[in-house]
Structure formats: structure tokens, C-alpha cells
Amino acid sequence: MTGISRSRLYELIKSGELEIAKDGATTLILVSSLRAAIERRRPA
């Protein structure tokens, strides 16, 4: 849905560009963080 691969998501999380919340073993990506990352990468 986002056009971002799973491996790229992992890279963005590791670099701090995406905020996450952990719920046990589940990793949740904050929607606001994902939207901001997509907007930063959108061509003008």
C-alpha cells in the first residue's frame, strides 16, 4: 500500500526516520510517522 518494501521499512526504523511502538513481540509503526516519511520522499 505504501510502495515501501519490508527491508526499506526496517532501514527507516533503524535510522530513526520511523517511530515505532512495541507491544510484546509486535512492532507497530505510528501512522503519523509513516505519513511524514512518505511526504518527505514524495517528489515535488
PDBQT receptor file of N, H, CA, C and O in Angstrom, charges set to zero:
ATOM      1  N   MET A   1       0.807  -1.199   0.000  1.00  0.00    +0.000 N 
ATOM      2  CA  MET A   1       0.000   0.000   0.000  1.00  0.00    +0.000 C 
ATOM      3  C   MET A   1       0.850   1.263   0.000  1.00  0.00    +0.000 C 
ATOM      4  O   MET A   1       0.435   2.291  -0.535  1.00  0.00    +0.000 OA
ATOM      5  N   THR A   2       2.020   1.193   0.588  1.00  0.00    +0.000 N 
ATOM      6  H   THR A   2       2.357   0.358   1.022  1.00  0.00    +0.000 HD
ATOM      7  CA  THR A   2       2.855   2.394   0.656  1.00  0.00    +0.000 C 
ATOM      8  C   THR A   2       3.882   2.453  -0.456  1.00  0.00    +0.000 C 
ATOM      9  O   THR A   2       4.408   3.523  -0.760  1.00  0.00    +0.000 OA
ATOM     10  N   GLY A   3       4.173   1.310  -1.069  1.00  0.00    +0.000 N 
ATOM     11  H   GLY A   3       3.746   0.440  -0.822  1.00  0.00    +0.000 HD
ATOM     12  CA  GLY A   3       5.233   1.251  -2.065  1.00  0.00    +0.000 C 
ATOM     13  C   GLY A   3       6.612   1.141  -1.443  1.00  0.00    +0.000 C 
ATOM     14  O   GLY A   3       7.622   1.231  -2.141  1.00  0.00    +0.000 OA
ATOM     15  N   ILE A   4       6.657   0.944  -0.124  1.00  0.00    +0.000 N 
ATOM     16  H   ILE A   4       5.837   0.871   0.443  1.00  0.00    +0.000 HD
ATOM     17  CA  ILE A   4       7.923   0.803   0.586  1.00  0.00    +0.000 C 
ATOM     18  C   ILE A   4       8.098  -0.674   0.926  1.00  0.00    +0.000 C 
ATOM     19  O   ILE A   4       7.214  -1.290   1.522  1.00  0.00    +0.000 OA
ATOM     20  N   SER A   5       9.230  -1.231   0.549  1.00  0.00    +0.000 N 
ATOM     21  H   SER A   5       9.948  -0.731   0.065  1.00  0.00    +0.000 HD
ATOM     22  CA  SER A   5       9.468  -2.650   0.815  1.00  0.00    +0.000 C 
ATOM     23  C   SER A   5       9.692  -2.895   2.306  1.00  0.00    +0.000 C 
ATOM     24  O   SER A   5       9.992  -1.976   3.068  1.00  0.00    +0.000 OA
ATOM     25  N   ARG A   6       9.542  -4.136   2.692  1.00  0.00    +0.000 N 
ATOM     26  H   ARG A   6       9.298  -4.882   2.073  1.00  0.00    +0.000 HD
ATOM     27  CA  ARG A   6       9.745  -4.517   4.092  1.00  0.00    +0.000 C 
ATOM     28  C   ARG A   6      11.168  -4.193   4.534  1.00  0.00    +0.000 C 
ATOM     29  O   ARG A   6      11.375  -3.681   5.634  1.00  0.00    +0.000 OA
ATOM     30  N   SER A   7      12.150  -4.490   3.682  1.00  0.00    +0.000 N 
ATOM     31  H   SER A   7      11.982  -4.907   2.789  1.00  0.00    +0.000 HD
ATOM     32  CA  SER A   7      13.539  -4.224   4.065  1.00  0.00    +0.000 C 
ATOM     33  C   SER A   7      13.781  -2.723   4.210  1.00  0.00    +0.000 C 
ATOM     34  O   SER A   7      14.537  -2.300   5.084  1.00  0.00    +0.000 OA
ATOM     35  N   ARG A   8      13.149  -1.922   3.363  1.00  0.00    +0.000 N 
ATOM     36  H   ARG A   8      12.535  -2.265   2.653  1.00  0.00    +0.000 HD
ATOM     37  CA  ARG A   8      13.289  -0.458   3.469  1.00  0.00    +0.000 C 
ATOM     38  C   ARG A   8      12.633   0.048   4.755  1.00  0.00    +0.000 C 
ATOM     39  O   ARG A   8      13.148   0.962   5.399  1.00  0.00    +0.000 OA
ATOM     40  N   LEU A   9      11.498  -0.547   5.127  1.00  0.00    +0.000 N 
ATOM     41  H   LEU A   9      11.080  -1.290   4.603  1.00  0.00    +0.000 HD
ATOM     42  CA  LEU A   9      10.862  -0.173   6.391  1.00  0.00    +0.000 C 
ATOM     43  C   LEU A   9      11.803  -0.434   7.560  1.00  0.00    +0.000 C 
ATOM     44  O   LEU A   9      11.925   0.393   8.463  1.00  0.00    +0.000 OA
ATOM     45  N   TYR A  10      12.472  -1.594   7.540  1.00  0.00    +0.000 N 
ATOM     46  H   TYR A  10      12.373  -2.266   6.806  1.00  0.00    +0.000 HD
ATOM     47  CA  TYR A  10      13.427  -1.912   8.599  1.00  0.00    +0.000 C 
ATOM     48  C   TYR A  10      14.549  -0.879   8.640  1.00  0.00    +0.000 C 
ATOM     49  O   TYR A  10      14.974  -0.468   9.720  1.00  0.00    +0.000 OA
ATOM     50  N   GLU A  11      15.030  -0.460   7.474  1.00  0.00    +0.000 N 
ATOM     51  H   GLU A  11      14.685  -0.794   6.597  1.00  0.00    +0.000 HD
ATOM     52  CA  GLU A  11      16.088   0.553   7.417  1.00  0.00    +0.000 C 
ATOM     53  C   GLU A  11      15.603   1.876   8.002  1.00  0.00    +0.000 C 
ATOM     54  O   GLU A  11      16.329   2.526   8.755  1.00  0.00    +0.000 OA
ATOM     55  N   LEU A  12      14.382   2.277   7.660  1.00  0.00    +0.000 N 
ATOM     56  H   LEU A  12      13.792   1.749   7.049  1.00  0.00    +0.000 HD
ATOM     57  CA  LEU A  12      13.828   3.534   8.162  1.00  0.00    +0.000 C 
ATOM     58  C   LEU A  12      13.638   3.491   9.675  1.00  0.00    +0.000 C 
ATOM     59  O   LEU A  12      13.861   4.489  10.359  1.00  0.00    +0.000 OA
ATOM     60  N   ILE A  13      13.230   2.351  10.191  1.00  0.00    +0.000 N 
ATOM     61  H   ILE A  13      13.048   1.540   9.635  1.00  0.00    +0.000 HD
ATOM     62  CA  ILE A  13      13.075   2.199  11.637  1.00  0.00    +0.000 C 
ATOM     63  C   ILE A  13      14.439   2.290  12.313  1.00  0.00    +0.000 C 
ATOM     64  O   ILE A  13      14.595   2.995  13.310  1.00  0.00    +0.000 OA
ATOM     65  N   LYS A  14      15.421   1.583  11.774  1.00  0.00    +0.000 N 
ATOM     66  H   LYS A  14      15.294   1.011  10.963  1.00  0.00    +0.000 HD
ATOM     67  CA  LYS A  14      16.764   1.573  12.357  1.00  0.00    +0.000 C 
ATOM     68  C   LYS A  14      17.385   2.966  12.360  1.00  0.00    +0.000 C 
ATOM     69  O   LYS A  14      18.075   3.337  13.309  1.00  0.00    +0.000 OA
ATOM     70  N   SER A  15      17.141   3.742  11.294  1.00  0.00    +0.000 N 
ATOM     71  H   SER A  15      16.580   3.440  10.523  1.00  0.00    +0.000 HD
ATOM     72  CA  SER A  15      17.722   5.082  11.194  1.00  0.00    +0.000 C 
ATOM     73  C   SER A  15      16.971   6.112  12.037  1.00  0.00    +0.000 C 
ATOM     74  O   SER A  15      17.444   7.235  12.211  1.00  0.00    +0.000 OA
ATOM     75  N   GLY A  16      15.802   5.733  12.562  1.00  0.00    +0.000 N 
ATOM     76  H   GLY A  16      15.418   4.820  12.421  1.00  0.00    +0.000 HD
ATOM     77  CA  GLY A  16      15.024   6.659  13.382  1.00  0.00    +0.000 C 
ATOM     78  C   GLY A  16      14.042   7.500  12.594  1.00  0.00    +0.000 C 
ATOM     79  O   GLY A  16      13.365   8.353  13.168  1.00  0.00    +0.000 OA
ATOM     80  N   GLU A  17      13.947   7.278  11.285  1.00  0.00    +0.000 N 
ATOM     81  H   GLU A  17      14.496   6.585  10.819  1.00  0.00    +0.000 HD
ATOM     82  CA  GLU A  17      13.010   8.049  10.462  1.00  0.00    +0.000 C 
ATOM     83  C   GLU A  17      11.561   7.653  10.719  1.00  0.00    +0.000 C 
ATOM     84  O   GLU A  17      10.649   8.448  10.491  1.00  0.00    +0.000 OA
ATOM     85  N   LEU A  18      11.346   6.429  11.192  1.00  0.00    +0.000 N 
ATOM     86  H   LEU A  18      12.087   5.783  11.377  1.00  0.00    +0.000 HD
ATOM     87  CA  LEU A  18      10.005   5.969  11.540  1.00  0.00    +0.000 C 
ATOM     88  C   LEU A  18       9.953   5.695  13.034  1.00  0.00    +0.000 C 
ATOM     89  O   LEU A  18      10.840   5.047  13.589  1.00  0.00    +0.000 OA
ATOM     90  N   GLU A  19       8.892   6.200  13.685  1.00  0.00    +0.000 N 
ATOM     91  H   GLU A  19       8.171   6.726  13.234  1.00  0.00    +0.000 HD
ATOM     92  CA  GLU A  19       8.684   5.922  15.101  1.00  0.00    +0.000 C 
ATOM     93  C   GLU A  19       7.898   4.631  15.239  1.00  0.00    +0.000 C 
ATOM     94  O   GLU A  19       6.953   4.378  14.491  1.00  0.00    +0.000 OA
ATOM     95  N   ILE A  20       8.299   3.825  16.197  1.00  0.00    +0.000 N 
ATOM     96  H   ILE A  20       9.066   4.030  16.804  1.00  0.00    +0.000 HD
ATOM     97  CA  ILE A  20       7.601   2.568  16.431  1.00  0.00    +0.000 C 
ATOM     98  C   ILE A  20       7.155   2.480  17.884  1.00  0.00    +0.000 C 
ATOM     99  O   ILE A  20       7.663   3.184  18.758  1.00  0.00    +0.000 OA
ATOM    100  N   ALA A  21       6.200   1.603  18.113  1.00  0.00    +0.000 N 
ATOM    101  H   ALA A  21       5.788   1.031  17.404  1.00  0.00    +0.000 HD
ATOM    102  CA  ALA A  21       5.774   1.249  19.461  1.00  0.00    +0.000 C 
ATOM    103  C   ALA A  21       5.790  -0.269  19.524  1.00  0.00    +0.000 C 
ATOM    104  O   ALA A  21       5.319  -0.935  18.602  1.00  0.00    +0.000 OA
ATOM    105  N   LYS A  22       6.323  -0.815  20.597  1.00  0.00    +0.000 N 
ATOM    106  H   LYS A  22       6.705  -0.273  21.346  1.00  0.00    +0.000 HD
ATOM    107  CA  LYS A  22       6.376  -2.264  20.767  1.00  0.00    +0.000 C 
ATOM    108  C   LYS A  22       5.225  -2.695  21.671  1.00  0.00    +0.000 C 
ATOM    109  O   LYS A  22       4.957  -2.073  22.699  1.00  0.00    +0.000 OA
ATOM    110  N   ASP A  23       4.549  -3.771  21.269  1.00  0.00    +0.000 N 
ATOM    111  H   ASP A  23       4.767  -4.277  20.434  1.00  0.00    +0.000 HD
ATOM    112  CA  ASP A  23       3.507  -4.395  22.078  1.00  0.00    +0.000 C 
ATOM    113  C   ASP A  23       3.869  -5.868  22.165  1.00  0.00    +0.000 C 
ATOM    114  O   ASP A  23       3.426  -6.677  21.350  1.00  0.00    +0.000 OA
ATOM    115  N   GLY A  24       4.671  -6.203  23.150  1.00  0.00    +0.000 N 
ATOM    116  H   GLY A  24       5.031  -5.546  23.811  1.00  0.00    +0.000 HD
ATOM    117  CA  GLY A  24       5.199  -7.564  23.229  1.00  0.00    +0.000 C 
ATOM    118  C   GLY A  24       6.142  -7.803  22.070  1.00  0.00    +0.000 C 
ATOM    119  O   GLY A  24       7.110  -7.064  21.889  1.00  0.00    +0.000 OA
ATOM    120  N   ALA A  25       5.866  -8.833  21.283  1.00  0.00    +0.000 N 
ATOM    121  H   ALA A  25       5.080  -9.433  21.431  1.00  0.00    +0.000 HD
ATOM    122  CA  ALA A  25       6.707  -9.147  20.129  1.00  0.00    +0.000 C 
ATOM    123  C   ALA A  25       6.280  -8.384  18.878  1.00  0.00    +0.000 C 
ATOM    124  O   ALA A  25       6.944  -8.458  17.844  1.00  0.00    +0.000 OA
ATOM    125  N   THR A  26       5.180  -7.656  18.973  1.00  0.00    +0.000 N 
ATOM    126  H   THR A  26       4.641  -7.596  19.813  1.00  0.00    +0.000 HD
ATOM    127  CA  THR A  26       4.641  -6.931  17.822  1.00  0.00    +0.000 C 
ATOM    128  C   THR A  26       5.252  -5.539  17.736  1.00  0.00    +0.000 C 
ATOM    129  O   THR A  26       5.329  -4.825  18.736  1.00  0.00    +0.000 OA
ATOM    130  N   THR A  27       5.685  -5.157  16.545  1.00  0.00    +0.000 N 
ATOM    131  H   THR A  27       5.623  -5.736  15.732  1.00  0.00    +0.000 HD
ATOM    132  CA  THR A  27       6.197  -3.815  16.293  1.00  0.00    +0.000 C 
ATOM    133  C   THR A  27       5.144  -3.042  15.523  1.00  0.00    +0.000 C 
ATOM    134  O   THR A  27       4.720  -3.458  14.444  1.00  0.00    +0.000 OA
ATOM    135  N   LEU A  28       4.725  -1.918  16.080  1.00  0.00    +0.000 N 
ATOM    136  H   LEU A  28       5.069  -1.580  16.956  1.00  0.00    +0.000 HD
ATOM    137  CA  LEU A  28       3.720  -1.073  15.447  1.00  0.00    +0.000 C 
ATOM    138  C   LEU A  28       4.381   0.203  14.954  1.00  0.00    +0.000 C 
ATOM    139  O   LEU A  28       5.140   0.836  15.689  1.00  0.00    +0.000 OA
ATOM    140  N   ILE A  29       4.099   0.580  13.727  1.00  0.00    +0.000 N 
ATOM    141  H   ILE A  29       3.483   0.066  13.131  1.00  0.00    +0.000 HD
ATOM    142  CA  ILE A  29       4.623   1.825  13.167  1.00  0.00    +0.000 C 
ATOM    143  C   ILE A  29       3.550   2.886  13.335  1.00  0.00    +0.000 C 
ATOM    144  O   ILE A  29       2.403   2.681  12.938  1.00  0.00    +0.000 OA
ATOM    145  N   LEU A  30       3.917   4.021  13.921  1.00  0.00    +0.000 N 
ATOM    146  H   LEU A  30       4.849   4.187  14.243  1.00  0.00    +0.000 HD
ATOM    147  CA  LEU A  30       2.950   5.091  14.128  1.00  0.00    +0.000 C 
ATOM    148  C   LEU A  30       2.530   5.670  12.784  1.00  0.00    +0.000 C 
ATOM    149  O   LEU A  30       3.377   5.995  11.951  1.00  0.00    +0.000 OA
ATOM    150  N   VAL A  31       1.227   5.799  12.572  1.00  0.00    +0.000 N 
ATOM    151  H   VAL A  31       0.539   5.536  13.248  1.00  0.00    +0.000 HD
ATOM    152  CA  VAL A  31       0.689   6.269  11.294  1.00  0.00    +0.000 C 
ATOM    153  C   VAL A  31       1.232   7.650  10.958  1.00  0.00    +0.000 C 
ATOM    154  O   VAL A  31       1.605   7.906   9.813  1.00  0.00    +0.000 OA
ATOM    155  N   SER A  32       1.282   8.537  11.935  1.00  0.00    +0.000 N 
ATOM    156  H   SER A  32       0.979   8.329  12.865  1.00  0.00    +0.000 HD
ATOM    157  CA  SER A  32       1.778   9.894  11.683  1.00  0.00    +0.000 C 
ATOM    158  C   SER A  32       3.230   9.867  11.218  1.00  0.00    +0.000 C 
ATOM    159  O   SER A  32       3.626  10.650  10.354  1.00  0.00    +0.000 OA
ATOM    160  N   SER A  33       4.011   8.978  11.785  1.00  0.00    +0.000 N 
ATOM    161  H   SER A  33       3.690   8.342  12.487  1.00  0.00    +0.000 HD
ATOM    162  CA  SER A  33       5.411   8.843  11.402  1.00  0.00    +0.000 C 
ATOM    163  C   SER A  33       5.539   8.312   9.977  1.00  0.00    +0.000 C 
ATOM    164  O   SER A  33       6.373   8.791   9.208  1.00  0.00    +0.000 OA
ATOM    165  N   LEU A  34       4.717   7.326   9.622  1.00  0.00    +0.000 N 
ATOM    166  H   LEU A  34       4.040   6.937  10.247  1.00  0.00    +0.000 HD
ATOM    167  CA  LEU A  34       4.739   6.756   8.276  1.00  0.00    +0.000 C 
ATOM    168  C   LEU A  34       4.310   7.795   7.246  1.00  0.00    +0.000 C 
ATOM    169  O   LEU A  34       4.931   7.920   6.190  1.00  0.00    +0.000 OA
ATOM    170  N   ARG A  35       3.257   8.536   7.547  1.00  0.00    +0.000 N 
ATOM    171  H   ARG A  35       2.752   8.435   8.404  1.00  0.00    +0.000 HD
ATOM    172  CA  ARG A  35       2.795   9.583   6.619  1.00  0.00    +0.000 C 
ATOM    173  C   ARG A  35       3.874  10.634   6.398  1.00  0.00    +0.000 C 
ATOM    174  O   ARG A  35       4.101  11.066   5.269  1.00  0.00    +0.000 OA
ATOM    175  N   ALA A  36       4.534  11.043   7.469  1.00  0.00    +0.000 N 
ATOM    176  H   ALA A  36       4.349  10.691   8.387  1.00  0.00    +0.000 HD
ATOM    177  CA  ALA A  36       5.596  12.049   7.357  1.00  0.00    +0.000 C 
ATOM    178  C   ALA A  36       6.750  11.527   6.504  1.00  0.00    +0.000 C 
ATOM    179  O   ALA A  36       7.298  12.269   5.690  1.00  0.00    +0.000 OA
ATOM    180  N   ALA A  37       7.121  10.270   6.679  1.00  0.00    +0.000 N 
ATOM    181  H   ALA A  37       6.676   9.667   7.340  1.00  0.00    +0.000 HD
ATOM    182  CA  ALA A  37       8.216   9.683   5.894  1.00  0.00    +0.000 C 
ATOM    183  C   ALA A  37       7.851   9.634   4.417  1.00  0.00    +0.000 C 
ATOM    184  O   ALA A  37       8.688   9.911   3.558  1.00  0.00    +0.000 OA
ATOM    185  N   ILE A  38       6.613   9.284   4.122  1.00  0.00    +0.000 N 
ATOM    186  H   ILE A  38       5.932   9.058   4.819  1.00  0.00    +0.000 HD
ATOM    187  CA  ILE A  38       6.161   9.232   2.727  1.00  0.00    +0.000 C 
ATOM    188  C   ILE A  38       6.172  10.628   2.118  1.00  0.00    +0.000 C 
ATOM    189  O   ILE A  38       6.607  10.803   0.980  1.00  0.00    +0.000 OA
ATOM    190  N   GLU A  39       5.699  11.620   2.861  1.00  0.00    +0.000 N 
ATOM    191  H   GLU A  39       5.345  11.478   3.785  1.00  0.00    +0.000 HD
ATOM    192  CA  GLU A  39       5.679  13.002   2.362  1.00  0.00    +0.000 C 
ATOM    193  C   GLU A  39       7.095  13.516   2.105  1.00  0.00    +0.000 C 
ATOM    194  O   GLU A  39       7.326  14.217   1.120  1.00  0.00    +0.000 OA
ATOM    195  N   ARG A  40       8.039  13.176   2.975  1.00  0.00    +0.000 N 
ATOM    196  H   ARG A  40       7.851  12.607   3.775  1.00  0.00    +0.000 HD
ATOM    197  CA  ARG A  40       9.427  13.628   2.791  1.00  0.00    +0.000 C 
ATOM    198  C   ARG A  40      10.021  13.056   1.513  1.00  0.00    +0.000 C 
ATOM    199  O   ARG A  40      10.873  13.691   0.892  1.00  0.00    +0.000 OA
ATOM    200  N   ARG A  41       9.591  11.883   1.115  1.00  0.00    +0.000 N 
ATOM    201  H   ARG A  41       8.898  11.367   1.619  1.00  0.00    +0.000 HD
ATOM    202  CA  ARG A  41      10.152  11.208  -0.054  1.00  0.00    +0.000 C 
ATOM    203  C   ARG A  41       9.365  11.451  -1.330  1.00  0.00    +0.000 C 
ATOM    204  O   ARG A  41       9.799  11.043  -2.407  1.00  0.00    +0.000 OA
ATOM    205  N   ARG A  42       8.220  12.105  -1.230  1.00  0.00    +0.000 N 
ATOM    206  H   ARG A  42       7.867  12.436  -0.355  1.00  0.00    +0.000 HD
ATOM    207  CA  ARG A  42       7.389  12.363  -2.408  1.00  0.00    +0.000 C 
ATOM    208  C   ARG A  42       8.043  13.433  -3.278  1.00  0.00    +0.000 C 
ATOM    209  O   ARG A  42       8.452  14.477  -2.771  1.00  0.00    +0.000 OA
ATOM    210  N   PRO A  43       8.144  13.179  -4.590  1.00  0.00    +0.000 N 
ATOM    211  CA  PRO A  43       8.719  14.197  -5.483  1.00  0.00    +0.000 C 
ATOM    212  C   PRO A  43       7.851  15.455  -5.514  1.00  0.00    +0.000 C 
ATOM    213  O   PRO A  43       6.629  15.383  -5.387  1.00  0.00    +0.000 OA
ATOM    214  N   ALA A  44       8.485  16.582  -5.678  1.00  0.00    +0.000 N 
ATOM    215  H   ALA A  44       9.478  16.641  -5.781  1.00  0.00    +0.000 HD
ATOM    216  CA  ALA A  44       7.769  17.874  -5.663  1.00  0.00    +0.000 C 
ATOM    217  C   ALA A  44       6.880  18.066  -6.854  1.00  0.00    +0.000 C 
ATOM    218  O   ALA A  44       6.221  19.100  -6.972  1.00  0.00    +0.000 OA
TER     219      ALA A  44
